[in-house]
Amino acid sequence: MIKFKAFMISSPLRLLTTLSFGLFLVSCAQPRAGEESQTALTGNNAISDAALEEAKKKVDFVAHVKPILETKCVMCHNTRTMPGRLSLENRRQAMKPGAMGAFIVPGEPEKSPLIQNIETTHAEVNAMPPVGERVTKQEMVVLTKWIKDGAEWPKGSAGKLNPDWEPNP
């Protein structure tokens, strides 16, 4: 029997479980300033440099926002992967108020959990997105401007995001 200050570990299985949990907690440690997230590296922009320049003038959902959300967000935030939780598959689902209010607040990026969660989660939790590449600073500028300008999101197929979308090889 192994004795620790706060408790005793009476079996090898319990010791292994305790050590595994401790390693898990250590792996969730926050990165120091300037370090990459341990779960997802800063990614490449989902849109071209030319599109980023265009977006500085006017953000277009199909040309600028949709590629970012499809590449970085909707793979998890959809009705199949997270039933009953935030889905970014279409405007109705993305703007639907939940327990904490609407996830996207048109005209108010500072009150939009979409922006808040991307900004704080990367720095503090190291898990958004838990797989794939993180949203870049340039993409954050596009998403913030889009929301500030009213978060225009077209109806029909132009406004539907595909959770199974994959970039062209």
CORVEN-V951113 format. One record per residue. RES is the residue in one letter. PSI is psi as a letter, one per 30 degrees, with the letter a starting at -180 (none if undefined). OMEGA is omega in whole degrees, 0 to 359 (* if undefined). D_FIRST is the distance of its C-alpha to the first C-alpha in Angstrom with 1 decimal. Layout:
RES;PSI;OMEGA;D_FIRST
RES;PSI;OMEGA;D_FIRST
This chain:
M;k;179;0.0
I;k;181;3.8
K;k;172;6.5
F;l;182;9.9
K;e;188;13.1
A;f;184;14.0
F;l;179;10.9
M;k;177;7.2
I;j;188;6.2
S;f;180;5.0
S;l;178;7.0
P;e;180;8.9
L;e;178;11.9
R;e;177;10.8
L;e;180;9.9
L;e;179;13.3
T;e;181;15.0
T;e;179;14.1
L;e;179;15.2
S;e;179;18.2
F;e;178;19.2
G;e;177;19.1
L;e;177;21.2
F;e;180;23.5
L;e;178;24.1
V;e;181;24.9
S;f;179;27.3
C;g;181;29.1
A;k;181;30.0
Q;k;176;33.7
P;l;174;36.0
R;l;180;37.9
A;k;178;41.6
G;f;179;43.4
E;l;177;40.4
E;l;171;40.3
S;k;178;38.1
Q;f;183;35.0
T;e;181;35.7
A;k;181;39.5
L;l;174;41.9
T;k;187;45.2
G;a;172;47.5
N;l;177;51.1
N;k;179;53.7
A;f;179;54.4
I;l;184;58.1
S;l;176;60.5
D;e;179;61.6
A;e;178;65.0
A;e;176;63.4
L;e;178;61.4
E;e;178;64.8
E;e;184;66.4
A;f;178;63.7
K;f;180;64.5
K;e;180;67.8
K;k;179;67.0
V;k;177;63.8
D;k;183;64.4
F;e;186;61.7
V;e;184;62.4
A;e;188;62.9
H;e;187;60.2
V;e;183;57.7
K;e;179;57.2
P;e;179;56.1
I;e;181;53.5
L;e;179;52.1
E;e;183;52.2
T;e;190;50.5
K;f;192;47.8
C;e;192;47.3
V;f;177;48.5
M;f;177;46.2
C;e;184;43.5
H;i;178;45.8
N;l;186;47.6
T;f;178;47.7
R;e;185;45.9
T;e;183;42.9
M;i;182;42.4
P;k;179;44.3
G;f;179;45.3
R;a;182;44.5
L;k;173;46.7
S;k;177;48.9
L;g;183;51.3
E;f;177;53.2
N;l;184;56.3
R;e;183;57.8
R;e;181;57.5
Q;e;182;53.8
A;e;182;53.2
M;f;182;55.3
K;k;179;54.0
P;k;176;52.6
G;a;181;49.1
A;e;181;46.9
M;g;182;47.3
G;a;181;51.0
A;k;181;52.6
F;e;176;50.6
I;k;180;53.9
V;j;182;56.3
P;k;180;59.6
G;f;184;61.2
E;i;181;58.0
P;e;181;55.4
E;f;177;53.7
K;g;182;53.1
S;j;178;52.1
P;f;176;48.4
L;e;181;49.1
I;e;181;49.9
Q;e;183;47.4
N;e;179;44.4
I;e;182;45.4
E;e;185;45.9
T;e;183;42.8
T;e;180;40.3
H;e;184;40.9
A;e;190;40.3
E;e;187;37.4
V;f;180;35.5
N;h;187;36.3
A;g;181;36.7
M;j;349;40.4
P;l;181;41.2
P;f;176;37.8
V;l;179;39.6
G;a;184;42.9
E;k;178;44.7
R;l;175;44.8
V;k;181;48.1
T;l;178;50.0
K;e;179;51.8
Q;e;178;55.1
E;e;176;54.0
M;e;178;52.8
V;e;180;56.3
V;e;181;57.8
L;e;180;55.6
T;e;179;56.2
K;e;179;60.0
W;e;180;60.1
I;e;179;58.5
K;e;181;60.7
D;g;175;63.8
G;f;177;63.1
A;h;176;60.6
E;k;182;63.3
W;j;185;61.8
P;l;174;64.3
K;l;177;64.4
G;a;186;64.6
S;e;179;63.1
A;f;182;63.4
G;g;179;60.9
K;k;178;58.4
L;k;183;55.3
N;j;179;53.8
P;f;180;50.0
D;g;182;50.4
W;k;174;52.7
E;k;179;52.2
P;l;176;54.2
N;k;182;56.8
P;none;*;55.7
